[in-house]
Amino acid sequence: MHAANVLLAAGSAPGSRSRTAEAGAGWYRLPPLSAPTSAPSPLLVTEALAGQRLDALLHAQQPELSRHAARRVCELGAIAIGGVTAAPTDRVRLDDLVTTWPQTQELSLALGMLVVFADDDVLVLCKPQGLAVHGGPLVDDSVAARLERAFPGAGAGLGQRLDRGSSGLLLIGRNAEALRALGAAMETGRIERDYLAIAGGVLADDARTVTLPLRTTDEPRGDQPKVLVDETAGQPAVTHLTTLDRRADCTLLRCRLETGRTHQIRAHLRAIGHPLLGDPRYGDAAANTKAKSTFGIDRPMLHATRLSFPHPRSDAQTEVQAPHPVDFARVFRSLRARRSNPPPA
């Protein structure tokens, strides 16, 4: 595996940071990165640390990070407790596992979202839900716009798609050559993508593969399906489902894409009678209303959690993972890990 999977000692961090990055304000061009930087840094909370606010703990562990920047890192989702993103005011408990990404904190602050991998050719971002990947007439902010402001004229571009309401890992090529290589890897199936999904109802199967062909329509309304199952004119689409946990009214799934059609997971889950919770296009209105009132769910419950890709320069297979969003952990507490309770893979 690539250096992405090497763990650092707790509290380790790169050298000096710019004042702009610490303040979390303004845009600037970062220097090229000479080596991949992505390793998460874990810290096991001891009795001496228990009870501290998360932002105070981060500042104490990384004193070169200002208090304001430490708070901003938490707000961006660039720190996790038990594998789940956490707020600055959350207090850590004995045996909590706190994870940061110190090597990419400066870049995370610049882009306004967690960066889990970075080198001269590739970035892997953890996109928050609600942020569009591309700009448009009704889009005030986007991943593409942030990349252009942070790296003006560098040619950085998106190596994959992620719906606005979804969250999680997003692959970025930092130059034209890297983008071409990533595009070729996607076409030949060398990029593996795993998603967490919360589907309505209880799936009886522990594992299932959905092979229904899909056709994209020009449906303009945001509350109607845009992609439909079409056995005659649809394109091949394959989604592998693994059940990770169940509640009385919903199921936690790992979805692995074998193909990458528009809205593939959303359309496939609807077709088998278990649409995503919170999905205004493909979901069940009554189930969405109940999920919002019970858990505060206000978006499609889909999160890109794992990404494996051949590096454009070395061709080495590189794997990265994202922390779990807090809205997922509100529904399924099994996602929150402690030392004696690892989360689902």
N, C-alpha and C positions, 0 to 999 in steps of 0.2 A: 504494500500500500504506500501511497504518497505520504509526505510529511504531515498531511492534514490530520493524521490520526495519532501523532505524538503528543502526549500530555506533558505540560510544563509543571514545575513545582508551584505550589500555591503562592499567589502574590507576585510571581515574577512578571516582569513587564519590560518592554523595550526602553530605549533611552529617552532623551528629552523630547517633549512635545511642544508644538508651537502654541503661542498664546491664543491664536485664533481657534485652534482645535479645542483647547481647554474651555474656552468660553462657549463653544458650540455655536458660534455666530460667524456669518460671512462665508464666502466661498473662496477657495484657493486651489492652486494646482499642486497636487502632491508629487513628490519626487518618485521616480521609478523604484519599485521594490526589487531588491537584488535576489531575494529568496522567498519562497512561499511562506506566508504567515497566516496561520489559521488555528493553531492548537488551543483548545479551551484549557482554562486553568481552574482546577477544582480546589475547593477549600471545605474541609469538614469542620463544622462549628463545634467548638469545645465549650466547656462551662464558662471559661473566661470571656468568650465572645457572645454567648447566648444572651438574647434580650436587646441587642443593639439594632437600631434602624439599619436598613440595608444600605442606604447612601452613606451613612456614617461608617459602616463597616468597610465599604469599598474605599472611602477616603483614607481610612486608617491602614488598610492593606497596601494601598498605592498612594502614598503621600504626595507624589509628584502630580497627582490628579487633584485639581481644586475641588472644593466642596460643591460649587455650582456644576462643574463638569461631572462629578460623581452622581449628582442628582439627575443630570441630563442623560447619562449612560443608562440609569435605571428606567427613565421615562421612555427611552428608545427601545426597550426590550433587550438591551445588550447585557443583561445579567439574569441569572435564573436561580431559583431555589428549588431543589429537588427536581430539576429538569423543566420547570415551569417558569415563564417570565414573571417578574415580580415588580411591585411598585416601590418607589424610594422610601415610603413610610412603613413598609412591611418590616416586621421584626423577626430576626432569625432565632431559631430554637436549637437546643442541643441536638447534635447529630444531623442537622440539616446539611445538605450538600449544596454549596453555593458555587456557581460556575460563572466565570467571566471569560472574555476574549481579549486579554490585554494587548496582544500584538496588533490587533486591528481596531482598537478603541478610537484612535485618532481619525481613522477613515470612517468609522461608524458615526462619529460626531459630525464629520463633514457632510455625510450623505443623509443623516437623519434617520438611520436604520441600522440594525446589526449587520456587520460584515463578518461572515464566518470563514471566508477564505480570500486571500489576496496575493497576487504576484504580478509580474510584468505583463502577463497575458490574460489572466482570468480573475474575475471577482465572483464570489457567490454571496448574494445578499439575502437577508431574511426580510422579505417585504411585509409590512403591516397590512392588515385588512383595510379596505377602503381607499388605498392608494392605487391609482391607475398606473399601468406600465407605460402607456403611450399618452401623449397629449391629444387634445381635440378641442372643438369649439366650446364645450361645456366642462372642460377639465382645467382646473386652476393649477394643479401640481401633478407630477408624474415621475416615475423612476427615470425615464429617458431625459427629462428636463434636469433632474438633479445630477445625473451623470455628466451632462454637457456643461453644467455650471462648475462641477468639481474638476472635470478634465476637459477643458475647452479645446476643441479641435483635435482631440486624440483619437476620434473614431470609435469610441466605446459603444457597444450595441448589445441588444438583448439576444441571448442564445436560445431562449424558449419563451413561452407565453405563460401568464398566470392571470386568472380573472381578477378583476378589481376587488370583489368581495372576498376572495381567497387570500390566505396568508402563506408565508413560508419561503422556501429556498427558490432563488431566481439566479440563473446562470448568465454571466455577462462576459463577453469577449472584449478585451481592452484595445484591440486593434483589428484591422481587416483580416490579417492572416489567421488570427485566433478565431475570429467569427466564422471564417470559411471552414476551419478544421472542426469546430463545434457543430456547424451545420451538417457537415458530412457524417460526423459521429451520430447525430440525431437520425439522419436518414438510414443509416445502417444498423440502428438499434443498439448502439454501444453506450447510450446514456440511459441509466436506470433511474426511474423516478418513483418514489413511494410517497403516498399521501395518507394522512389521517383523515377520516371522515366520520361524522356522526349521522347515521341514517335513522329515519323514523321506523318504528316497529321493531320487532325482534326477528333477526335472521336465524333460522334454525341451523343452517350449515356453518361449520367451523371454517370451511374453505369453499370457494366457488369461483368459477371463471365465467365471465359474461362475454359472449362473442357476437352480440347483435350488431349488424351493420348500421351506420349512422349517416344521415343526410342533413346538411345544413340548409336552412331556409332563409328567407329575407324578412322574417317576422320582426317588425319594428318595436312591438310593445314589450316592455321590460317585465311584464307579469305573465308572459306566455312563452312556452318552449321555443327556442330557436333551432334546436337540433332534434331530429326525430328518428326513431327506428324505421328503417326502410329496407326490407329484405330484397327488394328488386334494384333500387337505384342507390342504395347506401354504400358508403365506403367501409371496408373491413375495419373493425374496432374490437380490441381485446383488452379487458380489464380483469386482473386477478384480485379477488377479495379474500382477506383473511380476517376472521372475527377475533378481536382482542378482548372485548368485554361486552356485557349486556346489562341493560336495565329493563324495567317492566315495559317501557314504551320506546326505547331506542337502543341502537347497537353501535359500538365503537369498532370501526373497520380500518384495516390497512389496505390501501388500494395501490396496486402496482400496475403501471401502464405498460402494455406491450406495444400499443400504438398511441398516437397523440392527436386524436381528433378534437376539434373544438367542443368544449363542454362535455367531453367524453364521460367522465365519472358521473357528472350530474345527470346526463341523459340515461346512462346505463342504470343508475340506481332508481331513477323514476320508472324505467321500463320493467324492472323486476319487483316493483311495488314497495320500495323502501327509499323514497327520495331523501335528499339531504335535509336535515333540519335547518330552518332559517332561509331556505332558498326561495326567493320570490318568483323565479321563473319555473322551476321544476318541482317545487315542493308542494306540500299539502297545507292549505291555508289554515285549517283548524289546528293542525299540529304545530305550525309556526307560531300561531297566537299563544298556544299553551307554553311552548318553549320560551317565548319572550317573557311571559308573565312569571314563569317558574325560575328560569336561569338567566334572564336578561339577554337571550340570544337575539341578535339583530342583523345577522349576516349568514350567508351559506357556510355551514360548518365543514370547511375543507381547508387543510393545511399541508403544504408540501414539506414533509418532514425529513426526507433523506434523498441525497443526490449522489450518483456515482458516474464519473465521466472520464474519458481518456484525456490526459492533459495535452493541449495543442502542441506543445514543444517537445515533451519527452515521451508522449504516448502512454505514460504510466497511469494506471487506473487510480483515480482520486475519489475518495469518499468523504462526504461531509454530512452532518446532521444538524437539525435546527432544534432549539428548545420548543417545548409545547406551549401554546397560547393559554392564557389564564381562563378564557371562556370555555375551552375544552376541559380543563381540569375542574371547573365548577360542576360539570355534568358527570365526569368520570374521575373520581379521586384516585383511581389506580394509576393515573398518569403521573402523579406526584411521587417521586422516589425519595426514600430515606435510605440510610445505610443498609438496613435489613429488608428493604422493599424496593427492588429495582423495578423501573417502569416497563410496560410492554415494549418489545423490540419493534 
